[in-house]
Amino acid sequence: MTGLTTHEDWAGRRVLVTGAGGFIGSHLTERLVRAGAEVRAMVRYTGRSDLGMLADADPEVRRAIEIVHSDVTDPFAVRRSVDGCDTVFHLAALIAIPYSYVAPASYVATNVTGTLNVLEAARDLGVRRVVHTSTSETYGTARYTPIDEQHPLQPQSPYSASKMGADAMAESFHRSFGLPVAIIRPFNTYGPRQSARAVIPTIAAQVVAGRDRIALGDLRPIRDLTHVADTVAGFLAVGSADACVGQVTNVGNGRGIAIGDLARLIAEVAGRPDVDIVEDAQRLRPPESEVFELVAATDRARERCGWRPTVSLRDGLADSVGYVRSHLDRFDVDRYAV
Ligand SMILES: C[C@H]1O[C@H](OP(=O)(O)OP(=O)(O)OC[C@H]2O[C@@H](n3cnc4c(=O)[nH]c(N)nc43)[C@H](O)[C@@H]2O)[C@@H](O)[C@@H](O)C1=O
């Protein structure tokens, strides 16, 4: 079975994680260290924190990793970071959709050119496996569900367009140069350390802070939600399965929930089922840009790398609520209050 993610698969492997200071990247880094890999964690220096979300990681894990501060837009720094690694998990990206309306050029620089820099270094240095991170946003609003990997792509935001460019570059490096690239396409991931701007922390922070009215944007979009522990298991499975090379693999739960229902479920999980949930017109995305439905077909992940999700939505949301409760100082609740 190629999708095994046992200690033996990762023990002694020299792995670079780009975007290791991010939400998913920090969890992936921890998981790889626990699986016995030698991890180099590439973290973008922000001036505020040297480690990003890795600052929250187990101190033992932090001691075990090699941290390099560089930016994927710098080809020389990327090359130095890739040198000596046999596997690269490429997660570094700009991910906020609303900010991509304001600064599309920076999304091209980081997401497209940054990916090209990683691919070129990996090709030149003979890396044995690259896992490139795509996103369900590249599908645009579902034309049918569940969305399999053959579903057409549609760039509804500059963010999505930049990820489509990055994905195409990754595929071209596989076809043109035989670089062993696997493309993982996660649907929405949630859990501890997720950005305060994403919808689940936005809801949870208002609920936990005791607001009686929760202000959101559009309550109708449907999302397929995967707990970060499952997503990270997906990265390891895709990274160890030969059958995923040269392929896109969806990682999602296969179930959709509307944002309004999600808000009600979070309020219930947090023990505040009576809060009011209201739509705030200021927070709506342009209708042509909003992706209204994303639900994953997960057959390929199951068949090619043996991955399946294990965390129920209720348990996962309890984890998110617990994280927000214990780090409420990180959430600017008034920014979201009505
Ligand atoms: C897979 C994908 O996942 C993320 O993109 P996203 O789906 O936009 O994530 P989100 O948590 O910001 O929104 C989810 C949905 O919820 C709606 N929504 C309603 N009211 C609020 C609200 O008040 N805040 C936010 N943030 N969203 C709201 C919003 O309009 C959207 O329909 C990125 O990490 C991206 O990098 C990525 O690749």
The ligand as an SDF file (V2000), in Angstrom:
LIG
                    3D

 38 41  0  0  0  0  0  0  0  0999 V2000
   -9.9110   26.6880    0.3350 C   0  0  0  0  0  0  0  0  0  0  0  0
   -9.8630   28.1610    0.5990 C   0  0  0  0  0  0  0  0  0  0  0  0
  -10.2490   28.4180    1.9530 O   0  0  0  0  0  0  0  0  0  0  0  0
  -10.2370   29.7770    2.3410 C   0  0  0  0  0  0  0  0  0  0  0  0
  -11.0520   30.5640    1.5230 O   0  0  0  0  0  0  0  0  0  0  0  0
  -12.5690   30.8840    1.8600 P   0  0  0  0  0  0  0  0  0  0  0  0
  -13.4280   29.7590    1.4210 O   0  0  0  0  0  0  0  0  0  0  0  0
  -12.8740   32.2010    1.2970 O   0  0  0  0  0  0  0  0  0  0  0  0
  -12.5540   30.9000    3.4640 O   0  0  0  0  0  0  0  0  0  0  0  0
  -13.2820   31.8100    4.5160 P   0  0  0  0  0  0  0  0  0  0  0  0
  -13.2190   31.0710    5.7940 O   0  0  0  0  0  0  0  0  0  0  0  0
  -12.7250   33.2060    4.5150 O   0  0  0  0  0  0  0  0  0  0  0  0
  -14.7740   31.9030    3.9580 O   0  0  0  0  0  0  0  0  0  0  0  0
  -15.5920   30.7600    3.8210 C   0  0  0  0  0  0  0  0  0  0  0  0
  -16.9450   31.2010    3.3100 C   0  0  0  0  0  0  0  0  0  0  0  0
  -17.5990   31.9320    4.3440 O   0  0  0  0  0  0  0  0  0  0  0  0
  -18.1580   33.1150    3.8010 C   0  0  0  0  0  0  0  0  0  0  0  0
  -18.3210   34.1030    4.8680 N   0  0  0  0  0  0  0  0  0  0  0  0
  -19.4950   34.5740    5.3230 C   0  0  0  0  0  0  0  0  0  0  0  0
  -19.2890   35.4740    6.2930 N   0  0  0  0  0  0  0  0  0  0  0  0
  -17.9270   35.5650    6.4560 C   0  0  0  0  0  0  0  0  0  0  0  0
  -17.1400   36.3610    7.3350 C   0  0  0  0  0  0  0  0  0  0  0  0
  -17.6100   37.1740    8.1400 O   0  0  0  0  0  0  0  0  0  0  0  0
  -15.7840   36.1910    7.2320 N   0  0  0  0  0  0  0  0  0  0  0  0
  -15.2180   35.3040    6.3370 C   0  0  0  0  0  0  0  0  0  0  0  0
  -13.8680   35.1790    6.2950 N   0  0  0  0  0  0  0  0  0  0  0  0
  -15.9790   34.5500    5.4900 N   0  0  0  0  0  0  0  0  0  0  0  0
  -17.3210   34.6880    5.5570 C   0  0  0  0  0  0  0  0  0  0  0  0
  -17.1870   33.5120    2.7090 C   0  0  0  0  0  0  0  0  0  0  0  0
  -17.7880   34.4530    1.8290 O   0  0  0  0  0  0  0  0  0  0  0  0
  -16.9110   32.1480    2.1050 C   0  0  0  0  0  0  0  0  0  0  0  0
  -17.9420   31.7900    1.2240 O   0  0  0  0  0  0  0  0  0  0  0  0
   -8.8820   30.4300    2.1920 C   0  0  0  0  0  0  0  0  0  0  0  0
   -8.0190   29.9730    3.1600 O   0  0  0  0  0  0  0  0  0  0  0  0
   -8.3150   30.1730    0.8140 C   0  0  0  0  0  0  0  0  0  0  0  0
   -6.9200   30.4400    0.8460 O   0  0  0  0  0  0  0  0  0  0  0  0
   -8.5620   28.8000    0.2900 C   0  0  0  0  0  0  0  0  0  0  0  0
   -7.8040   28.3110   -0.5190 O   0  0  0  0  0  0  0  0  0  0  0  0
  1  2  1  0
  2  3  1  0
  2 37  1  0
  3  4  1  0
  4  5  1  0
  4 33  1  0
  5  6  1  0
  6  7  2  0
  6  8  1  0
  6  9  1  0
  9 10  1  0
 10 11  2  0
 10 12  1  0
 10 13  1  0
 13 14  1  0
 14 15  1  0
 15 16  1  0
 15 31  1  0
 16 17  1  0
 17 18  1  0
 17 29  1  0
 18 19  1  0
 18 28  1  0
 19 20  2  0
 20 21  1  0
 21 22  1  0
 21 28  2  0
 22 23  2  0
 22 24  1  0
 24 25  1  0
 25 26  1  0
 25 27  2  0
 27 28  1  0
 29 30  1  0
 29 31  1  0
 31 32  1  0
 33 34  1  0
 33 35  1  0
 35 36  1  0
 35 37  1  0
 37 38  2  0
M  END
$$$$
